[in-house]
Amino acid sequence: MKNNIKNLRAKYDLTQDKLAELLHVSRQTIISLENERYNPSIKLAFKISRVFHCKIEDVFIYEGD
């Protein structure tokens, strides 16, 4: 699934380490998300959207099966 995490991180001036800390995940998880190798749980997706003060749809782009 495509996402805007890297762009949003830049907008909010967050490092991968800081975002990982805020979400209580590893930096490797953030790297995997940004490289679209990992799709988060719905719980993590909501946490990410809250950090960036936006809707899940603004973070993640579902392109169908």
C-alpha positions as a Python dict, from the first residue, in 0.01 Angstrom:
ca = {
    (1, 'M'): (0, 0, 0),
    (2, 'K'): (136, 341, -92),
    (3, 'N'): (172, 602, 179),
    (4, 'N'): (276, 961, 247),
    (5, 'I'): (469, 895, 568),
    (6, 'K'): (802, 1024, 441),
    (7, 'N'): (645, 1346, 310),
    (8, 'L'): (448, 1397, 630),
    (9, 'R'): (758, 1333, 839),
    (10, 'A'): (940, 1605, 644),
    (11, 'K'): (646, 1845, 683),
    (12, 'Y'): (648, 1794, 1061),
    (13, 'D'): (1030, 1789, 1077),
    (14, 'L'): (1040, 1442, 1236),
    (15, 'T'): (1325, 1197, 1202),
    (16, 'Q'): (1255, 829, 1157),
    (17, 'D'): (1382, 777, 1512),
    (18, 'K'): (1150, 1040, 1659),
    (19, 'L'): (847, 907, 1472),
    (20, 'A'): (930, 555, 1588),
    (21, 'E'): (955, 681, 1945),
    (22, 'L'): (618, 859, 1923),
    (23, 'L'): (454, 543, 1785),
    (24, 'H'): (635, 300, 2018),
    (25, 'V'): (776, 103, 1725),
    (26, 'S'): (1128, 45, 1594),
    (27, 'R'): (1302, 267, 1340),
    (28, 'Q'): (1310, -41, 1117),
    (29, 'T'): (929, -43, 1120),
    (30, 'I'): (927, 318, 997),
    (31, 'I'): (1179, 233, 725),
    (32, 'S'): (967, -64, 613),
    (33, 'L'): (652, 148, 609),
    (34, 'E'): (818, 423, 404),
    (35, 'N'): (954, 168, 157),
    (36, 'E'): (607, 10, 130),
    (37, 'R'): (737, -329, 243),
    (38, 'Y'): (506, -337, 546),
    (39, 'N'): (137, -260, 586),
    (40, 'P'): (54, -149, 939),
    (41, 'S'): (-222, -281, 1159),
    (42, 'I'): (-531, -62, 1171),
    (43, 'K'): (-430, 39, 1524),
    (44, 'L'): (-88, 159, 1407),
    (45, 'A'): (-244, 333, 1106),
    (46, 'F'): (-469, 532, 1341),
    (47, 'K'): (-172, 622, 1562),
    (48, 'I'): (21, 745, 1259),
    (49, 'S'): (-270, 959, 1141),
    (50, 'R'): (-303, 1111, 1490),
    (51, 'V'): (66, 1204, 1500),
    (52, 'F'): (21, 1389, 1170),
    (53, 'H'): (-320, 1536, 1263),
    (54, 'C'): (-491, 1398, 956),
    (55, 'K'): (-719, 1120, 834),
    (56, 'I'): (-587, 772, 760),
    (57, 'E'): (-677, 833, 396),
    (58, 'D'): (-432, 1125, 393),
    (59, 'V'): (-152, 894, 504),
    (60, 'F'): (-230, 570, 321),
    (61, 'I'): (-341, 529, -41),
    (62, 'Y'): (-529, 208, -114),
    (63, 'E'): (-502, 115, -481),
    (64, 'G'): (-713, -200, -482),
    (65, 'D'): (-617, -564, -512),
}
